[in-house]
Amino acid sequence: MKLYKSSILSAKPFVTKDSSIIRTIIDSTNAPVKNVTLAEASLKPGLATIGHKHIKTEELYYFTAGSGVMAVGNNIFKVKKGDGVLIPPGTFHKVKNTGKNIIKIICACSPPYSHDDTVNISYNFKLMIFDFDGTLVESAPGILATANAMAEYYGMKKFTIEQVHSAVGTGLDNFIEDMFPEVLKKVSMDKLIKQYRRFYDVNYKKGLIMFKGVKETLKELKLKGVKLAIVSNKLSHYIKGINEELCIDGYFDAILGSESVRKRKPDPHPLNLLMKKYKADKSETLMIGDSQFDIEAGKRAGCFTFFLTYGYADMKAVNRHSPDFRSGSFADILKLAQKTKGIK
């Protein structure tokens, strides 16, 4: 076996896409590397790297000198010599040197670092796309009242709000399959949908609650010139009716309900339509929702994703899709309408 050994002392410094100064320890320039690279990054006092993410690469940072502030996803924290940080693939990160000495970081990248895998980010979203149920509005009470009217009609026992929360999100046909599987053996899907909508027309505005900070945040985003849209697997006229009831109907530039598109979430089709309509790049688009279906749709469309933790989600399913941001506060979305993110 041939030995591959190198020294950082003989490495020629270069500047990466994120603006840090790098000296290679082991990479494809000095060894037949396939799965990992090792390098040292340095950052002078007062400077910061450009916020960025790596599409495929997982990184480990180990701070060997200096101190500063780091952002990883929506987390901002202090770092110093001796600290180690994991940066999962697709996760925004940035370091600022707030100390008096140079920051030095040993960086391990797998797969190996490449410029093509690195995306620089200054968060200034041009288009924000919102889910509806569980994101903007707690509309489950009306869905529960409808489901229970259906249950009574077909001689079933009543449902709980938890059952409704777990079943909403992928369209009425899927909801009916989940909630009325035995009835479906005797009654056609078309007939059940018609019956459901007759009950829902009476009940859909019952118990409506707009989540905290929604109206104020939408108003501020609109003033900043951000295009605002709703993509939901609910019919558009119900969305418009609820928005009018809650006085938020004037904030949205577009509403795509289940009847508006060929393919529904988690397919990226409706998101792609909106990005094309508003000439918004993937890097300028944020999908905001409370479920795994919203995050999956955003990831498949290639845009950024914001997960609201207060909604109806299966948390394990959400985590599998690794949302770029997560918060229990709707108002935190405003932070992403600025020209820079996190540490400045």
C-alpha positions as CSV (number, residue, x, y, z in Angstrom):
1,M,0.0,0.0,0.0
2,K,1.3,3.4,-0.9
3,L,1.5,5.9,1.9
4,Y,-0.1,9.4,1.4
5,K,1.1,11.9,3.9
6,S,1.0,15.7,3.8
7,S,1.6,18.7,6.0
8,I,-0.6,21.8,6.4
9,L,2.6,23.8,6.5
10,S,3.3,23.2,2.9
11,A,-0.3,23.8,1.8
12,K,-1.0,26.8,-0.4
13,P,-3.9,28.9,1.0
14,F,-6.9,29.6,-1.3
15,V,-10.2,31.4,-0.8
16,T,-13.4,29.2,-1.0
17,K,-16.8,30.2,-2.3
18,D,-17.9,31.2,1.3
19,S,-14.9,33.7,1.6
20,S,-12.9,31.8,4.2
21,I,-9.1,31.0,3.7
22,I,-8.5,27.3,3.3
23,R,-5.4,25.2,3.6
24,T,-5.8,21.7,2.5
25,I,-4.6,18.8,4.7
26,I,-5.9,15.8,2.7
27,D,-7.9,16.1,-0.5
28,S,-7.9,15.0,-4.2
29,T,-4.9,17.2,-4.9
30,N,-2.6,15.2,-2.8
31,A,-4.2,11.8,-2.4
32,P,-6.7,9.5,-4.1
33,V,-9.6,10.7,-1.9
34,K,-13.0,9.3,-2.6
35,N,-15.2,9.9,0.5
36,V,-13.8,12.7,2.7
37,T,-11.6,15.7,2.7
38,L,-9.7,17.4,5.6
39,A,-8.7,21.1,5.6
40,E,-8.1,24.1,7.9
41,A,-10.2,27.2,7.5
42,S,-9.2,30.5,9.0
43,L,-11.0,33.8,9.5
44,K,-9.5,37.1,10.6
45,P,-11.0,39.2,13.4
46,G,-14.1,41.2,12.4
47,L,-14.7,39.1,9.3
48,A,-17.5,36.6,8.6
49,T,-18.0,33.9,6.1
50,I,-20.7,34.3,3.5
51,G,-23.8,32.3,4.6
52,H,-24.0,29.1,2.6
53,K,-25.0,25.5,2.5
54,H,-23.7,22.4,0.8
55,I,-26.3,20.4,-1.1
56,K,-24.8,16.9,-0.5
57,T,-21.9,17.4,1.9
58,E,-22.0,16.8,5.6
59,E,-19.4,18.8,7.6
60,L,-17.7,18.6,10.9
61,Y,-16.1,21.8,12.3
62,Y,-13.5,21.6,15.1
63,F,-12.4,25.0,16.4
64,T,-8.6,25.0,17.2
65,A,-8.2,28.8,17.8
66,G,-10.1,32.0,18.3
67,S,-13.8,32.7,19.2
68,G,-16.9,34.0,17.5
69,V,-20.5,33.5,16.7
70,M,-21.9,30.8,14.4
71,A,-25.3,30.2,12.7
72,V,-26.4,26.7,11.8
73,G,-30.0,26.6,10.4
74,N,-32.0,28.9,12.6
75,N,-29.7,28.4,15.6
76,I,-27.2,31.2,16.6
77,F,-24.6,30.4,19.2
78,K,-21.1,31.3,20.5
79,V,-18.1,29.2,19.5
80,K,-14.5,29.0,20.8
81,K,-11.4,26.9,20.7
82,G,-12.2,23.3,21.6
83,D,-15.8,23.3,20.2
84,G,-17.0,20.9,17.6
85,V,-20.1,21.4,15.4
86,L,-22.0,19.1,13.0
87,I,-23.4,20.7,9.9
88,P,-25.9,18.4,8.1
89,P,-26.2,18.5,4.3
90,G,-28.5,21.3,3.0
91,T,-28.1,23.3,6.2
92,F,-27.4,27.1,6.2
93,H,-24.2,28.0,8.2
94,K,-22.1,31.0,8.8
95,V,-19.2,32.0,11.1
96,K,-18.2,35.5,12.3
97,N,-15.0,36.2,14.2
98,T,-16.0,38.4,17.1
99,G,-12.7,37.9,19.0
100,K,-9.2,39.5,18.8
101,N,-7.4,36.5,17.3
102,I,-7.7,34.5,14.1
103,I,-10.3,31.7,14.1
104,K,-9.0,28.4,12.9
105,I,-11.3,25.5,12.1
106,I,-10.4,21.9,11.1
107,C,-13.1,21.0,8.6
108,A,-14.0,17.4,7.6
109,C,-16.3,17.1,4.5
110,S,-18.0,14.0,3.3
111,P,-18.5,13.7,0.4
112,P,-15.4,15.8,-0.4
113,Y,-15.9,19.6,-0.6
114,S,-16.6,21.1,-4.0
115,H,-17.5,24.6,-5.2
116,D,-20.4,23.1,-7.3
117,D,-21.9,21.7,-4.1
118,T,-21.8,25.0,-2.3
119,V,-24.6,27.5,-2.5
120,N,-24.1,31.0,-1.1
121,I,-27.1,32.5,0.6
122,S,-28.2,35.9,1.6
123,Y,-31.8,35.4,2.7
124,N,-34.0,37.9,0.8
125,F,-37.0,35.9,-0.2
126,K,-39.0,37.2,-3.1
127,L,-41.8,34.6,-2.9
128,M,-43.2,33.0,0.2
129,I,-45.6,30.1,-0.2
130,F,-47.9,29.1,2.7
131,D,-49.8,26.0,3.5
132,F,-53.2,26.8,5.0
133,D,-54.7,24.4,7.6
134,G,-52.4,24.2,10.7
135,T,-50.1,26.9,9.3
136,L,-52.2,30.1,9.0
137,V,-55.4,29.0,10.6
138,E,-56.6,26.3,13.1
139,S,-59.5,25.1,11.0
140,A,-59.6,21.6,12.4
141,P,-62.7,22.2,14.6
142,G,-64.8,22.7,11.4
143,I,-63.3,19.5,9.9
144,L,-64.0,17.7,13.1
145,A,-67.6,18.9,13.1
146,T,-68.0,17.7,9.5
147,A,-66.3,14.3,10.2
148,N,-68.6,13.7,13.1
149,A,-71.7,14.7,11.1
150,M,-70.5,12.0,8.6
151,A,-69.9,9.6,11.4
152,E,-73.5,10.1,12.8
153,Y,-74.9,9.8,9.3
154,Y,-73.2,6.4,8.7
155,G,-73.7,5.1,12.3
156,M,-70.1,5.4,13.4
157,K,-68.7,6.6,16.7
158,K,-67.4,10.2,16.9
159,F,-63.8,11.2,16.1
160,T,-61.4,13.2,18.2
161,I,-59.5,16.3,17.2
162,E,-56.3,14.3,17.3
163,Q,-57.6,11.9,14.6
164,V,-58.4,14.9,12.4
165,H,-55.0,16.4,12.9
166,S,-53.3,13.2,11.9
167,A,-55.4,12.8,8.7
168,V,-55.4,16.2,7.2
169,G,-52.9,17.5,4.6
170,T,-53.0,15.4,1.5
171,G,-56.4,16.1,0.1
172,L,-60.0,15.1,0.8
173,D,-59.9,11.7,-0.9
174,N,-57.0,10.6,1.3
175,F,-58.7,12.1,4.4
176,I,-61.8,10.0,3.7
177,E,-59.8,6.9,3.1
178,D,-58.2,7.4,6.5
179,M,-61.3,8.2,8.4
180,F,-64.0,6.1,6.7
181,P,-62.3,2.9,5.4
182,E,-65.3,0.6,6.3
183,V,-67.8,3.0,4.7
184,L,-65.8,3.1,1.5
185,K,-66.4,-0.7,1.1
186,K,-70.1,0.1,0.6
187,V,-70.2,3.6,-0.7
188,S,-68.2,5.1,-3.6
189,M,-65.6,7.8,-3.1
190,D,-67.5,10.3,-5.3
191,K,-70.6,9.9,-3.2
192,L,-68.7,10.2,0.1
193,I,-66.9,13.4,-1.1
194,K,-70.3,14.9,-2.1
195,Q,-71.8,14.0,1.2
196,Y,-68.7,15.4,3.1
197,R,-68.9,18.7,1.2
198,R,-72.6,19.1,2.0
199,F,-71.8,18.9,5.7
200,Y,-68.6,21.0,5.4
201,D,-70.4,23.8,3.7
202,V,-72.4,24.2,6.9
203,N,-69.5,23.6,9.3
204,Y,-66.2,24.9,7.8
205,K,-66.2,28.3,9.6
206,K,-66.8,26.7,13.0
207,G,-64.2,27.2,15.7
208,L,-61.7,29.1,13.4
209,I,-58.6,30.5,15.1
210,M,-55.9,32.5,13.3
211,F,-52.6,31.5,14.8
212,K,-50.7,34.2,16.8
213,G,-48.7,36.7,14.7
214,V,-50.2,35.7,11.3
215,K,-52.0,38.9,10.4
216,E,-49.2,41.2,11.6
217,T,-46.5,39.2,9.8
218,L,-48.4,39.0,6.6
219,K,-48.9,42.8,6.7
220,E,-45.2,43.4,7.2
221,L,-44.2,40.9,4.5
222,K,-46.6,42.7,2.1
223,L,-45.1,46.0,2.9
224,K,-41.7,44.6,2.1
225,G,-42.8,43.7,-1.3
226,V,-42.7,39.9,-0.8
227,K,-45.1,37.9,-3.1
228,L,-47.4,35.8,-0.8
229,A,-49.2,32.7,-2.0
230,I,-51.2,29.8,-0.5
231,V,-50.8,26.2,-1.7
232,S,-53.3,23.9,-0.1
233,N,-54.9,20.6,-0.7
234,K,-58.2,22.3,0.3
235,L,-60.6,23.7,-2.3
236,S,-59.9,27.4,-3.1
237,H,-63.3,28.7,-2.3
238,Y,-63.1,27.4,1.3
239,I,-59.7,29.1,1.7
240,K,-61.1,32.3,0.4
241,G,-64.2,32.1,2.6
242,I,-62.1,31.6,5.7
243,N,-59.6,34.3,4.8
244,E,-62.5,36.7,4.3
245,E,-64.0,35.7,7.7
246,L,-60.6,36.4,9.4
247,C,-59.9,39.6,7.3
248,I,-56.6,38.3,5.8
249,D,-57.9,37.9,2.2
250,G,-56.2,41.0,0.9
251,Y,-52.6,39.8,1.6
252,F,-52.3,37.0,-0.9
253,D,-51.3,37.4,-4.5
254,A,-52.3,33.8,-5.4
255,I,-54.2,30.9,-3.9
256,L,-53.8,27.4,-5.4
257,G,-56.3,24.9,-4.0
258,S,-56.7,21.2,-4.8
259,E,-58.8,22.0,-7.9
260,S,-56.2,24.5,-9.3
261,V,-53.4,22.1,-10.1
262,R,-52.7,18.8,-11.9
263,K,-50.7,17.5,-9.0
264,R,-51.1,18.2,-5.2
265,K,-48.5,18.5,-2.4
266,P,-46.2,16.7,-1.7
267,D,-45.6,16.9,-5.4
268,P,-43.6,20.1,-6.2
269,H,-45.9,21.0,-9.2
270,P,-47.9,23.9,-7.5
271,L,-44.7,25.4,-6.1
272,N,-43.0,25.3,-9.5
273,L,-46.0,27.0,-11.1
274,L,-45.7,29.9,-8.6
275,M,-42.0,30.3,-9.0
276,K,-42.5,30.5,-12.8
277,K,-45.4,32.9,-12.5
278,Y,-43.5,35.3,-10.2
279,K,-40.1,34.7,-11.9
280,A,-38.6,33.7,-8.5
281,D,-35.5,31.6,-8.3
282,K,-35.4,28.5,-6.0
283,S,-33.0,30.4,-3.8
284,E,-35.6,33.3,-3.5
285,T,-38.5,31.0,-2.6
286,L,-39.6,29.8,0.9
287,M,-42.2,27.1,1.5
288,I,-43.8,27.5,4.9
289,G,-45.9,24.7,6.5
290,D,-46.7,22.6,9.5
291,S,-46.5,19.1,8.0
292,Q,-44.1,16.7,6.4
293,F,-46.1,17.1,3.1
294,D,-45.2,20.9,3.0
295,I,-41.5,20.3,3.7
296,E,-41.3,17.4,1.2
297,A,-42.9,19.6,-1.5
298,G,-40.4,22.4,-0.8
299,K,-37.5,20.1,-0.9
300,R,-38.6,18.4,-4.1
301,A,-39.1,21.9,-5.7
302,G,-35.5,22.8,-4.6
303,C,-36.6,25.9,-2.6
304,F,-36.1,26.7,1.1
305,T,-38.4,25.3,3.7
306,F,-39.7,26.7,7.0
307,F,-41.4,24.2,9.4
308,L,-43.9,25.6,12.0
309,T,-43.8,23.3,15.0
310,Y,-47.3,24.1,16.3
311,G,-49.3,22.4,13.5
312,Y,-50.4,18.9,12.7
313,A,-47.1,17.2,11.8
314,D,-45.7,13.8,12.3
315,M,-42.4,15.0,13.7
316,K,-40.4,11.9,12.6
317,A,-41.6,12.3,9.1
318,V,-40.7,16.0,9.1
319,N,-37.2,15.3,10.4
320,R,-36.6,12.9,7.6
321,H,-37.0,15.9,5.2
322,S,-34.6,18.2,7.2
323,P,-36.4,21.6,7.0
324,D,-34.0,24.5,6.5
325,F,-35.7,26.5,9.3
326,R,-38.1,25.6,12.1
327,S,-39.9,27.7,14.8
328,G,-43.0,27.7,17.0
329,S,-43.5,31.4,16.2
330,F,-45.0,32.5,12.9
331,A,-43.5,36.0,13.4
332,D,-40.0,34.5,13.0
333,I,-40.6,34.3,9.2
334,L,-40.1,38.1,9.2
335,K,-36.4,37.5,9.9
336,L,-36.0,35.9,6.5
337,A,-37.4,38.8,4.6
338,Q,-34.2,40.8,5.4
339,K,-31.2,41.0,3.1
340,T,-29.0,39.1,5.6
341,K,-29.7,36.2,7.9
342,G,-28.7,35.6,11.5
343,I,-25.2,37.0,12.4
344,K,-24.1,40.1,10.4
